[in-house]
Amino acid sequence: MTTEGTVDRRTARVISLNVVHALVPDLRGDLDQTAIDKRGVEGRVLVRPAGVGGVGVEGDRVVDTRHHGGPDQAVYAYAVEDLRWWAGELSRALEPGIFGENLTTEGLDVTGAVIGERWRVGDSGVVLEVTCPRIPCTTFQGWLDEPHWVKRFTEHGAPGAYLRVVGQGDVGAGDEIEVVDRPEHGMTIGDVFVIRRAPEDGLLRMIDMPGLNAELARVARKDLATRAR
């Protein structure tokens, strides 16, 4: 059951649509190269469900297909407000796309997004569904070249959100984002990123949700089982 019609109607927008600029050496990860170097593009770009032979955002690329991509990670969104916080923390300029995100958003609480909530982006038919948080990895650390980056990123608790594509269309910078549906279980990206702090009743409601990301469901069930011991 959802709370459609009673969700947050604040104005939010895409400030940058980002795709891979170039493959770069994977300095700390397991692969020779990574597609984490994403940069803003002009104009409008097709966004479609990810599947065999394609990713969610046209012109993008996924190299580490073992850990990234697929229908539940078709698009990655990160809030510019969190990017600005990190720019201050790290004392360096951080341009949209530098965290490997496809959508750099403004005015949207990405960490507070509820698992399963849906965003309408622009007016071409694009609808995205929040699936799970981004888990930082050594590739990310090598790319940012910041000491103890995985630990610091995790402790700050603003991981950004992966999304599946429910309705396809084209997206461009400046498109408004509207939260059109929000499940009542209430489990947010921030809650499940630090799952040991998530309330048990919310996790129980969440794992019964149709279409829940399989890995997130597995982690939630494991956490619930640990608490029951």
PLY file of the C-alpha trace (Angstrom):
ply
format ascii 1.0
element vertex 229
property float x
property float y
property float z
element edge 228
property int vertex1
property int vertex2
end_header
0.00 0.00 0.00
1.32 3.45 -0.84
0.57 7.03 0.04
0.06 8.23 -3.51
-1.41 11.72 -3.60
-0.03 12.69 -0.19
3.68 12.72 -0.97
6.14 15.60 -0.82
5.51 18.13 -3.58
8.59 20.32 -3.12
10.16 21.57 -6.32
13.19 19.51 -7.26
15.15 19.26 -10.47
17.99 17.67 -12.37
20.91 20.08 -12.48
23.17 17.80 -14.51
22.72 14.64 -16.57
25.99 12.71 -16.60
27.38 9.87 -18.71
30.79 8.27 -18.98
33.41 10.66 -20.35
36.23 8.15 -20.73
37.34 4.85 -19.31
40.08 5.42 -16.74
42.46 3.05 -14.92
40.90 1.26 -11.96
43.67 2.15 -9.54
42.33 0.35 -6.46
39.69 -2.02 -7.79
39.73 -5.43 -9.45
39.43 -4.35 -13.08
41.83 -2.74 -15.54
39.45 0.13 -16.26
36.39 1.80 -14.79
33.57 3.93 -16.21
33.26 6.03 -13.04
34.43 9.19 -14.86
31.04 10.69 -15.68
30.46 14.27 -16.79
27.52 16.46 -17.68
26.16 16.46 -21.22
24.04 19.00 -23.05
20.68 18.34 -24.61
18.30 15.50 -23.92
19.26 11.86 -23.49
17.16 8.69 -23.66
16.64 6.86 -20.36
15.31 3.31 -20.67
15.13 0.13 -18.60
18.55 -1.52 -18.40
18.93 -4.94 -19.93
21.09 -7.10 -22.12
23.05 -4.92 -24.49
22.27 -1.60 -22.87
22.33 0.53 -19.74
19.75 2.93 -18.40
21.13 6.22 -19.73
22.02 6.27 -23.41
25.72 6.94 -23.92
26.66 5.62 -20.49
28.61 2.45 -19.80
29.12 -0.11 -17.03
32.43 -1.99 -16.87
32.06 -3.78 -13.53
28.89 -5.66 -14.44
29.34 -8.00 -11.48
28.60 -5.23 -8.98
26.91 -2.50 -10.99
24.26 -2.03 -13.62
21.27 -4.19 -14.42
17.60 -3.23 -14.02
17.87 -2.28 -10.32
20.91 -0.06 -10.88
19.97 1.46 -14.22
20.41 5.03 -12.96
22.38 6.49 -10.04
21.33 9.77 -8.44
23.25 11.98 -6.03
22.14 15.25 -4.45
24.14 18.38 -5.21
23.57 19.45 -1.60
25.57 16.42 -0.45
28.17 17.01 -3.16
28.63 20.57 -1.89
29.01 19.28 1.68
31.80 17.00 0.51
33.44 19.81 -1.46
33.70 21.79 1.78
34.86 18.77 3.76
37.55 17.87 1.22
38.49 21.46 0.33
38.31 20.74 -3.39
35.99 21.40 -6.29
33.57 18.55 -7.01
31.77 18.86 -10.32
28.47 17.06 -11.04
29.16 13.47 -12.07
32.38 13.09 -10.11
30.79 10.51 -7.79
29.80 8.49 -10.84
26.18 9.64 -10.68
23.95 9.90 -13.74
21.59 12.42 -12.18
22.84 15.25 -10.02
19.70 16.50 -8.29
18.76 19.65 -6.41
15.96 20.13 -3.89
15.40 16.39 -3.40
16.20 14.50 -0.20
17.90 11.52 -1.81
19.06 10.01 1.49
15.49 10.32 2.77
13.97 8.70 -0.31
11.85 5.66 0.61
12.73 2.34 -1.00
10.22 1.83 -3.79
9.19 5.47 -4.12
8.79 6.76 -7.66
10.03 9.94 -9.27
8.58 11.49 -12.42
11.40 13.31 -14.23
10.48 15.92 -16.81
7.44 15.51 -19.03
8.52 12.86 -21.55
7.30 9.87 -19.55
10.38 9.04 -17.46
9.51 7.42 -14.12
12.26 6.10 -11.86
11.90 3.85 -8.81
14.27 3.97 -5.84
15.83 0.53 -5.29
18.88 0.67 -3.00
21.80 2.78 -1.76
25.20 2.91 -3.37
27.80 0.86 -1.47
31.23 2.52 -1.76
34.08 0.40 -3.10
37.83 0.56 -3.64
37.29 1.70 -7.23
35.50 4.77 -5.86
38.35 5.36 -3.42
40.96 5.11 -6.16
39.04 7.54 -8.34
38.61 10.19 -5.61
42.15 9.61 -4.32
41.15 10.50 -0.78
42.54 8.66 2.26
40.14 6.27 4.00
37.46 7.31 1.51
35.25 4.22 1.79
35.09 4.60 5.58
34.49 8.35 5.46
31.81 8.12 2.79
30.05 5.39 4.75
30.19 7.23 8.06
28.71 10.41 6.54
25.65 8.37 5.52
24.66 10.06 2.25
25.20 7.27 -0.30
22.95 8.40 -3.13
20.28 6.17 -4.65
20.14 3.60 -7.41
16.96 3.57 -9.48
15.19 1.29 -11.91
13.47 2.73 -14.97
9.70 2.21 -14.84
8.79 4.57 -17.66
11.24 5.54 -20.38
11.74 8.83 -22.15
14.38 11.55 -22.43
15.92 13.63 -19.66
17.95 16.82 -19.61
19.38 19.31 -17.15
16.65 21.51 -15.73
13.93 18.84 -15.75
11.72 18.94 -12.69
11.51 15.87 -10.44
8.25 15.01 -8.72
7.81 12.29 -6.12
4.59 10.68 -7.31
4.36 7.59 -5.08
5.85 6.65 -1.72
5.43 3.27 0.05
4.16 3.32 3.61
6.86 1.05 5.07
9.00 4.18 5.47
12.42 2.55 5.03
14.69 5.13 3.44
17.96 4.98 1.56
19.66 6.22 4.73
17.95 3.58 6.90
19.00 0.61 4.80
22.49 2.00 4.17
23.03 1.61 7.93
20.63 -1.30 8.24
21.45 -2.18 11.85
19.81 1.10 12.88
16.64 0.55 10.82
13.44 -0.18 12.78
12.40 -3.82 12.68
8.75 -3.19 11.83
9.69 -1.08 8.83
12.09 -3.74 7.54
9.39 -6.38 7.87
6.97 -4.31 5.81
9.64 -3.50 3.26
10.66 -7.08 2.52
7.05 -7.92 1.64
7.03 -5.20 -1.03
6.69 -6.59 -4.59
9.73 -6.02 -6.74
12.13 -5.30 -3.86
15.77 -5.40 -4.92
16.91 -8.97 -4.31
20.21 -8.09 -2.64
18.57 -5.56 -0.36
15.93 -8.14 0.58
18.67 -10.65 1.39
20.54 -8.18 3.59
17.33 -7.13 5.38
16.35 -10.75 6.10
19.85 -11.51 7.38
19.71 -8.50 9.70
16.29 -9.47 11.00
17.48 -13.03 11.63
20.48 -11.72 13.57
18.23 -9.58 15.77
15.99 -12.58 16.51
18.81 -14.65 17.98
0 1
1 2
2 3
3 4
4 5
5 6
6 7
7 8
8 9
9 10
10 11
11 12
12 13
13 14
14 15
15 16
16 17
17 18
18 19
19 20
20 21
21 22
22 23
23 24
24 25
25 26
26 27
27 28
28 29
29 30
30 31
31 32
32 33
33 34
34 35
35 36
36 37
37 38
38 39
39 40
40 41
41 42
42 43
43 44
44 45
45 46
46 47
47 48
48 49
49 50
50 51
51 52
52 53
53 54
54 55
55 56
56 57
57 58
58 59
59 60
60 61
61 62
62 63
63 64
64 65
65 66
66 67
67 68
68 69
69 70
70 71
71 72
72 73
73 74
74 75
75 76
76 77
77 78
78 79
79 80
80 81
81 82
82 83
83 84
84 85
85 86
86 87
87 88
88 89
89 90
90 91
91 92
92 93
93 94
94 95
95 96
96 97
97 98
98 99
99 100
100 101
101 102
102 103
103 104
104 105
105 106
106 107
107 108
108 109
109 110
110 111
111 112
112 113
113 114
114 115
115 116
116 117
117 118
118 119
119 120
120 121
121 122
122 123
123 124
124 125
125 126
126 127
127 128
128 129
129 130
130 131
131 132
132 133
133 134
134 135
135 136
136 137
137 138
138 139
139 140
140 141
141 142
142 143
143 144
144 145
145 146
146 147
147 148
148 149
149 150
150 151
151 152
152 153
153 154
154 155
155 156
156 157
157 158
158 159
159 160
160 161
161 162
162 163
163 164
164 165
165 166
166 167
167 168
168 169
169 170
170 171
171 172
172 173
173 174
174 175
175 176
176 177
177 178
178 179
179 180
180 181
181 182
182 183
183 184
184 185
185 186
186 187
187 188
188 189
189 190
190 191
191 192
192 193
193 194
194 195
195 196
196 197
197 198
198 199
199 200
200 201
201 202
202 203
203 204
204 205
205 206
206 207
207 208
208 209
209 210
210 211
211 212
212 213
213 214
214 215
215 216
216 217
217 218
218 219
219 220
220 221
221 222
222 223
223 224
224 225
225 226
226 227
227 228
